[in-house]
Amino acid sequence: VSTQSTGKQWYQRRVRGSSGINAEYGESSFFDMIWPILLLFPLVAKADVTVSVRTEGGGVWTGTKDNITISIHGSVNYILQFHLGDNFPSGTTVSMTHETDVHIGKIRCIDVETDGEDFWWPRWFSVRFGDDSPVYFYNNHNQKLSTSDVGAVQSMWMCIQGQNTCTIEAETATTRGAGTDNLLLMTSIYGVTGATVTGIWDNDGVDDFVRGEVSTFEFNNMRGIGGVRCLGLRAIRGGDAWLFSKITVTCNGRSKTFENYDDTWMSYDLERDTWAVNYLKIC
């Protein structure tokens, strides 16, 4: 059976079930008349795709005004590519919406590319089609985009980790100087069936890591790992040290609390904070 015949039968069923046209004109003569027109005007549903990107803050070199292109890869092997923008200031979240009739199925991966030398450090991307929930991609390898800067790459490839949500509750110790507002952290969460990596621990507009207080961070589209077993905490930037008393990790409803029994400080600048570490794994 040809595709044209199958499509014609579909239209016949739709019209027969919703109107009395067949009874008036006769099935054969009516569709012989309109089928060529239907072939010229296929039913294509357009949808809005919204992409948001958070640029890292705390430095004049983290933003960019170069042209950024994004390619979105889906489960049905289609690729949707368009110009994302050319103005991504440091410490801001920028969103843009693009109308498309390309159907890509479920969002799987994104490929982001720059055409210029300007150094750009994106923290995370989210992609949403229509009213669907956004899909998050975290720059957990801390890649920077540029065509010429040392240590940077021209394009960045990221894929969805999973469909789970992980929440981090970090309690800062009450010791003098334990809090900080100048340290970027992220973590690998190890579970019974695998591991997943979060984005940067930071809430926009919130003073995190205050002495004696609990800071909460939520990460979507994390990999399913079963029960939580260990935590790999890594400092990736900053000029201050932080001391936590305990950290509770919850992934897909399963929680585990990690106590800092050794009073281990975290810091990125180990030359200054010689008593601290920039990586800590606790189980």
Secondary structure, DSSP 8 states (H G I E B T S, - for coil): --HHHHHHHHHHHHHHHH-SHHHHH-HHHHHHHHHHHHHHS-----EEEEEEEEE--SSTTS-B-S-EEEEEEETTS-EEEEEEES-B-TT-EEEEEEEE-----SEEEEEEEE-SS--B-EEEEEEEETTS--EEEE-TT---B-SSSTT-BSEEEEE---SEEEEEEEEE--STT---SSEEEEEEEEESS-EEE------TTS--S-TT-EEEEEEEEE---SSEEEEEEEEEEESSEEEEEEEEEEETTEEEEEE-TT--EEES-TTT-TT-BSEEEE-
